[in-house]
């Protein structure tokens, strides 16, 4: 009886080891995907994007949105100067 129980435990631990490896592989893949998305975002927003703010009355305001990597901030440049977030 004891040998059979030990045998079952080793089988279940092998399955968990396989699951563990699959989970680690999936996590690494997700991290890579997030890293690629962040790099694409930074590439486009470091140079800056034009943005038009429209208020409730329909008046349009031109803005420039970019990422300041030195200050680690999202910057919105408008008529009154930059605002850091």
Buried (B, 14 or more C-beta within 10 A) or exposed (E): EEEEEEEEEEEEEEEEEEEEEEEEEEEEEEEEEEEEEEEEEEEEBEEEEEEEEEEEEEEEEEBEBBBEEEEEEEBBBBEEEEEEE
